[in-house]
Amino acid sequence: MKIYPAIDLMNGKVVRLKEGKKETKKVYGNPVEIAEEFAQHVDKVHVVDLDGAFSGKLKNIDVVREIISKTDLKVQFGGGIRSIQTLKKVKNIGVENPIIGTKAMEGNFLAKATEEFEGITVSLDMKPDGLAIEGWKKSVDSSYREVFEEMKKYTGRFIFTSVSSDGTLEGVGDVKKFWGDQEVIYAGGISSLEDLRELEGRGFSGGIIGKALYENQINLGQAIELFGDQHAG
């Protein structure tokens, strides 16, 4: 199973939120310096422009460009990608896997995006009352399984996020395997090596670790060593 360290951006800084709520923000520091630390262990990181996710427009793209230019890291990046023009912009700065959430609900957009660009990843962000969109501010009354069945026509790469678990350090959400040979990466609540082992047993191809790294509950080097995958991505 691949390990993806998370770098969530607000106002040019690395932060973590609990359940996606702005008022729970905790600042951890300089994103490039943190990326350089992660680069000692992995070759790909998970980057989210939280300002972009909330506003619908990229706000921290210069930071992402700097991470790519100053490290050897590959990047999967989301937050505010809601147009083909924006997709072009993030691909042009070197993002390997653009992540589409809100706009993926529009089948025509996803079809066009995957036709024009490689590496498109769909984010399935699950709340108790349905799929979360627009920076997790709204929910749509849709089953993630039904949405997945439709979207897998266009891409084979997904991120499944348990929103109610994200940033809580309370362990992973209760989700059973719903996919076939697609690449499905889990995010939300990973707090221990045991959580990673649980996810691997469920068949997830990767796990995104955020707060547990910043709060020193998981040692990234140890996680990589134990799961036998020398690089993320």
Beta strands, then each sheet from edge to edge (+ up, - down):
strand 1: 2-10
strand 2: 13-18
strand 3: 21-29
strand 4: 44-49
strand 5: 74-78
strand 6: 97-100
strand 7: 121-127
strand 8: 130-133
strand 9: 138-140
strand 10: 157-162
strand 11: 183-187
strand 12: 206-209
sheet 1: 3+ 2- 1+ 4+ 5+ 6+ 7+ 8- 9+
sheet 2: 3+ 2- 1+ 12+ 11+ 10+
end
